[in-house]
């Protein structure tokens, strides 16, 4: 592995003119950068110790004001520029694509019903509530349909038509009420985007996010009908995830060019449901919480694929982990703790 990928923790210089080095970046990126106050060195050293003790952790990036102040690879993880499976953090990317599609007039808005675009895959005699399910319900995990995640995931992805299977689930809640975390809901969004644009979700992602952000978006798996998996298995590099987080932190503008509507970011970061598993609030594809009184918005993928955006501290933090390990809430709790008890106070104090 190139030595530049096994860097010591980078602490911004006392002069506050930016990071000590480029942290191994091999590509330029259009995300705006500004003068930074840096991060407290002692607290960041403590963070390094905690992060190094996590056997599942693979990468860690900390950006402040768009400047990469920490860039680390752990446990023989891949390069920070190599795409990795981001698991359900894909749902946050799908949310961004839906917001851009609305800006472009592809969809009318979050209240647009799902059924007209997907009718050919709907049950012959559907529950009347299916006609009430909207794009917003899918984004906030409030469709009311039985989940296709958890114990139902295997049957769903083994089915010959994922869209048809998801639409045929019985209702266990009314649309717009309980949060039922279901990857099938996000996959329905991918199907809608594909049918409404006549282009694949991959093609749209590359044109709408990849090109303006300057990031590579390789192909990822799809369903038997060729619809790219909406909400799982997408591949982005840790550095690409950081630029994606920065897009949200900067209000949707990159290099003076609006990529994502500011209103969409506000809508996505508005609490709409509460996860029965984590107790965290959920918006449109983003989990919402607070750390030390600071609003934190984060994308969360299975195993610990995380993007934290802390707007008032001008921070974006990315962590990727082994995506194939057994479910371990302790690892996720430790990742949250690293951000809350090391990175956030380090930003509060500055360099």
ZIVENZI-V300840 format. One record per helix or strand of 2 or more residues. SS is the DSSP state (helix for helix, strand for strand). FROM is the first residue (numbers start at 1). TO is the last residue. If there is no record, write none. Layout:
BEGIN
ss=SS from=FROM to=TO
ss=SS from=FROM to=TO
END
This chain:
BEGIN
ss=helix from=3 to=5
ss=helix from=41 to=52
ss=strand from=57 to=64
ss=strand from=67 to=73
ss=strand from=84 to=85
ss=helix from=87 to=103
ss=helix from=115 to=121
ss=helix from=128 to=132
ss=helix from=135 to=139
ss=helix from=150 to=157
ss=helix from=162 to=167
ss=helix from=183 to=197
ss=helix from=201 to=213
ss=strand from=235 to=236
ss=helix from=238 to=249
ss=strand from=253 to=254
ss=strand from=257 to=258
ss=helix from=262 to=268
ss=strand from=273 to=274
ss=strand from=281 to=282
ss=strand from=287 to=291
ss=strand from=294 to=301
ss=strand from=305 to=310
ss=helix from=311 to=313
ss=strand from=315 to=321
ss=helix from=329 to=349
END
